[in-house]
Structures are given as C-alpha cells and as structure tokens.
Amino acid sequence: MAGGTLRHSVDFTDCAVAPGGWLWVRPGQIHRYVLDDLARARGTIVIWQPGFVLADPPFDQAPLLPPGPHARAAGLALRHLAHEYADLGSLPLDAHIQALRLLLSVLLLRLAHARPDPVSSAPADDTFRRYSAALERDFRTSRRVADYAAALGYSARTLTRATLAATGSTAKQYLDALVLLEAKRLLVHTDATAAEVSRTLGFREPSDFAKFFRTRDGRTPLEFRALARGQGRPTAGPRLSRAASPAPPCGG
C-alpha cells in the first residue's frame, strides 16, 4: 500500500496498515474503512476463491510491514502476479490459470515468512480443522459440542483437546465465540432486530439470546449495538465490505 496509512477495522478490531503494509482478511470477516484514508491510499486488493491455491498459509490478524529484502521480494511477486493477471491472451486459458495459481502461492509464502517470527506453516490438526469447518457450516443450527462430536465421529473431550491445542480455548468457548461474533456482525452491520438476530442464530427465544449475549459480552444486544454504532464512527461514514474469500486488502 502507498499514499498514507489506511485505518480500518476487521470484525471490531481496529488496525492501521502503513505504506508498504499488508493485511490478511479471512472469509466471512467484515472490514470497515475510514473513507478519508481510503481516498488517499493506493494499493492492491488480491482476492481468490477458496481452493484456488492448495493451502492458504497461516496468517495472524496484525498488519504486516515486511522488512527490506522481504518487502522487495513480496513487491516483485505482486507485480508478477498482476502482470500475469492482465496478460490473458498470451497463454492458453488452462496455462494462464495455472500460472496465476503458482504466482499467488509464491506471494503468500513470501508474506507468510516475512515476519521476524514467521507463523508456523505446519498444517492444522485434522480434528480441529474438521471441527472448525463444521462450525462454520452449522453453528446457526446447533450450539452443542456433543452434536458436532457425534457428527464427526469424535468424543466431545477429543474436540476440546484439539481446540485447546489450536486456539487456547475449549471447544465450547470456541463455538460460543463464533456465535457471538456473528451476532455482533448482524447487530452492527444490518438493521435486523434483536429478535430477528436471535432467530437467525437458532435461539428458541429472544430471551435466551439476550442471556447468551450478556453473559459473554457484559451488555445486552441493543446496548452493544448502540455503543458500537456510536463510537469511533468517522464523520464521513465508513465503507463496509464482507470478505467472500481470503484477501490481503492492501499490498505493495
């Protein structure tokens, strides 16, 4: 990215991407730009469909500012990727797509190893990976770890051990955090009532949802909505978008 620092938030976490910085946004996350910064910033958004590369390298949520050699290598990889993307006619389509896939993999690997302490590239534990995928698909219909354990062929204790190892949270805490985050997204970024959010997330009664939310956040859903919409909102208003696929929003 160039042209000045770009401030925005990703799922209610504020961050600032400095010139030359990168930020990884995962599928389903909501990012909110400050329009005044967005008007000055210049950068590249790289978006791809899940499965386009063999495996997405692990990235944390903090903005990344690669040091000199890594910055030059990442910049070169990005320019090569952009050139290939624009050069649609010089190769057969299958070869063009394969070139894009390989060049994107190079860029992702460069960024994954650009931190002083690179994020481990070891594959996630298969038990946790399957549990996480099941939650993303079904968390609106079940909030019981036992249901996921039965569907996946594990014990609830096995899911908890795997989730603790991967995230530091129990399987139930991880599930509840996912439900709470989706509730916050709906409360802040839509005009759905608390009762409508409750139904969307599979609660039998709005009172059950209100109790769930207050126990974990300390506020009622409407108190959270009022506070989140009233604090830190730029006078020009934000620009919101929801990630459909992994993307470093700002690069180069």
N, C-alpha and C positions, 0 to 999 in steps of 0.2 A: 504494500500500500504506500501511496505517496500523497503529498498535499496537506499533511497535517494529521493529528491524532483523530481517530474515529471512535467516539464514545457510543456504546450501546449496551443493552443488557440481553442475556440469554437465560430464559426461564428465571427471571427475577434476580439474577446475579449480574451486577454492574461490571463492566470491563472497558478498557481503553486499548485500542490497537494503534500502536505507534507507527510512524512511517517505516516501511520495510517489514512490518509485522504481519503475522498470520493468526487466524483463529479458526478452530475446528468446531463446527456445529453439527450435532448428530440428528438423525431422522426424528421428526416429531417435535423438536425443540422450537421455541418461539423466540425470535430475536427482534429487538426494538431499537431502531436507530434514532439518534438525535439529528434532526433534519439540518440544523445549521452546520454540523460537522460533515454530514453526508454531501452537502452541496460543495464543500471544498475538497473532499477526499477523492483520490483517484486510485483505483485498484482493480483487481481481477477477482471475479467470483467463479469458482470451479465447482460444478455440480454434476453428479453422475448417479445413475440408478444403482440400487443395491445389487451386488453380484457382478458389477462391471469389472471390478478387479477381484483377484482370487480371495484376498482377505484385506480388510481395512486395518492398517496398523493402529495400535493403541495410541490415542492422544488424550491428554488431560484437557481441562477446560480453560486453563490460563492462556492468555495471549502469548504467542511465541515470537521473539525477536532474535533470529539466528545471528550468531557472531560471524565475522568477516568471511572466512572460507565457506562456511555453510550457507551464508546469505548469497554469495556469488553462485554456488552450485544450485541452490534452490531457484534462484532467478533464471539461470540458464535452463534448468529443467522446465520451468514455467513457460519461458519463451519458446522452447522447442515444442512443448505441448500445444501452445496457442498457434504456432505456425502450422503444425500438422492438422489441427482442427480446421483451420481456414483453407488448407490445401486439399480440398475434397476430390478434385478431379484427376490428380496425377497418379493415383494408385487405384486398383480395383477396390470396391467397397469393403470386402472382407479384409483385405490387407490394411486399408485405412483404419478400420475399427480396431484391428489387432495392434497397429502402431499406437493408436490413442491409448489402448489399454496398457501397453507396456510403458509408454511415456508417463502416464498417470502414476503407475506403480513406482517408477523412479522418483517422481516428485514426492510421493507420500513417504517413501523410505528415507529420502533426504531430510524431510521435515521431522520424521519420527526420531532421527538421530542427531538433530540439531541442538538439542538442549545439553547443558553441561552434564546432566544425569539423565540420559535417554530413558524414556519409558520402555519397560521390558517388552520385547517383541514376542515373548512366549505366548503360545495360544492359550485362550481362556480354558479353564476346566470345563470339560464337556457337560458335566452335571449342571453347573451354574449357567452355562450358555443355553442349555435346553430350558432351564427354569426361567431365565430372563426372557427368552423368546416366547414361552408360553404366557408369561405375564403380559407382555406387550400385546399379545393377541386377545387374551381373555380376562384381563383384570376388571373389566366392566361387568362381568357376569359372576365372578367368584373372588372373595377376599379371604378364602380359607386355604392355608398352605397344604392341608391334607388333601384337598381336591386336586391340586397340582401334583402332589406326590403320587396319588393314585393314578392319574392320567399318564404320568411319565414313567411309572414303574419304580419309583424310589420310596424310601421312607421319609417322613417329614424331618426326621433327625438328619438324614443324609443331605437333604436340601439345605438345612440350616448350616451344617458343617461347610458345605461348598460355598454358600453365600457369605458366611463369615470369612472364609479364606479369600474370597474375591473382593469383598467390599467392606468388611469390618462390621457389617450389620447382620442380624439374623434374617432368616427367610421371611418372617412375618414383618419385621421392620422394613425390609426392602420393598415388599409388596405394598405396605401402607404408605410408604414414601412416594411410590409411583402413583397411587390413587390420589394422595394429597396434592401432588404436583399437577396432575391433570385437572383436579378441582380448581386449583388456583388459576390455571390457564383459562378455563371456561369462565370463571368469575370475573377475571380482569379483561379478557380479550373478546368476550361475547356479552350480549345483553340478556342471556338466559337468567331466569330467576333461580334462587337457591333451590327451590323445589324441582325445577327443571334439571338443574345440575345433578341433584340427588337422584332423579330417575335415570339420567344418562349414565351415571356411575353404578347403577344397580342397587341402590339402597331401597329398602322396602318403604321406609317412611322418611320424610324430610327431617323429622326429629332425630332419627338415627344418624343421618348425615351430619346434622349440626353438632351432635355429640362427638362423632368421629373427628370432625374438623377441629372443634375447640380443644379436644384432648391433645391433639398433636400440634396445633398451631398456637393455642392460647387465646384465640379470638373466634368469634362467630364468623360464618362465611360472609355475611354482609359487612361486618366490621373490617374484615380483611379487604374486601372489595373497595370500600370507601377509602381506606388508608392507601392501598396500592394505587388507586387511580388519582389520589390527591397529592401524593408526594413525588417529587423529582420529575414531574412532567414538564418537558420543555414548553415554553410559551408558543413555539411554532407548531407543537404537536409532534408525536412520534410517527415513524413509519414502521409498520409491523409486517413481519412475514414469518411463515412457518416452514421449517425445513422439510422438504419432501425426500431428501437424500443427504448423505454426509457431504459437508462442503466447508473448506476454508474460505470464509467470505472475503477476506482481504489478503492479497499477496503481492509481492514484488514491490 
